[in-house]
Amino acid sequence: MSSAVSALPSAAQAKSPKKRAKSQRKKTGPTVSELILKAASASTERGGVSLAALKKALKAGGYDVVKNKARILMAIRRLVASKSLLRTKGIGASGSFKLNKNAMWEITIVMMMISIPKSAFTAHY
């Protein structure tokens, strides 16, 4: 009885070969969010840039808009939620968007604070 129980775990181990960890592919180039922010900042329209114009700008930059449609919409929703983009017209990811100047200033300040070492904030007596 004990020999049958001890034989089962070794048989199970023999059946499952070791799996290699998949290597993560290095991301090259800017993210979709960065591309969208760049296209929105390049716009001179007072009411912002529309979703169609954003897609057109991304396509002109060499980004495959048809293949990555969902990725673009999710990036826009994320940017609106984080207040990097302001929605001037429409609902959700459709409509017109413009760059939120105040939020970009706050993000810049936070990034500067992160880059400053903590020792700069502590008083040395």
N, C-alpha and C positions, 0 to 999 in steps of 0.2 A: 504494500500500500504506500509506504513512504517512498519507495523507488519510483512509483508512478507519479507522485506529486513532485518529486525533485526533477523528473524528466520533463515536465511541462514547461517550466520557466526557461530551460535551456533551449527547448524546441522553439519557443516563441521568440527568443533572442536570435536564434539562427535564421528565422524567417524574415525578420525586419532588418534590412541592411542599413548601415549608417548613412544618414542623409547629410549631404554637404550644405552648408549655409550658402544661400544665394548671395552673390556679391552685389551690392547696391551700385547701380549705374550712376556715374557722376553726372550731375546736372550741368549742362552747358548753356550759357546765355542767360538773359534776364527772365524773370518769372512773368506770368501772364499779368499779374497785378502791376508789376513795374511797367510793362508795356502799355497797359491801360492808363496808368497815371501819366506816363510820358505823352500819350496821345491826347489826353484831356488837357494837359498843361500847354500843349502846342496849339490848342484851339484858341482863336481870338473872338469867338462868338460870345455875345453877352449872356445868352440864355443857356450856354453850355453846349456840349457835343452830344448828338443823339446816339442811340445804340447802333444804328445803321452806319453812321459816320465812324464810330469806334471800330466796328468790324472792317470797314473799308480801309481805315488807317492801319489796322493790324495786318490785313491782307497785303497792303502795299509794302509793309515791313518784312514780308516773307513768312508770316505766321499762317498756318493752315486753319482757317476759320471754320470750314465745314466739318472737319474732323474733330475739332476741339470746341464745338459750340457750347456744350454743357460746362466745360471748364471756364469759358469766358463768362457765362452767366453767373456761375458760382463766385468767380473772382469779383464781379461787379457787386453782387449782393454782399460779399464780405467787406469790400471797400466802403460800401454805403453804411453797413453796420458799424464799422470802425470809425466812421465819420471822416474818412480820407476823401471820399467823393460825396458831393451833395446832389440829391435828385431834385431837379428843377421842375420836371414834368413826368407824369406817368406813375406806374405802380410796379414794385418789384425791380426786376432787372431791365424792364423796358422803359423807354422815355428818354429824357435828356439829363446829362450829368455835367457837373463842373467841379473843379478842384476846390476843396475847402482850404482856404489860405490859413485860417486860424488853426485848424487841426494839424496842418503840415508844420507850422511853427512849433506847436506843442510836441510833436513827434521829434522834431529836430533837437529841442531842448532835452527831452528824455534820452535820446541817443547820445548827446554830449555828456549827460550825467552818468550814463552807463560807462562811457569810455574813461572818465576820470577815476583814478584809483581812490579807494576808501581812505587811504592815509592822508589825502589832501583835505578831508573833512574833519579829521580828528585833531584836537588841539594838543600841541606838544608843550608841556610845562616843565 
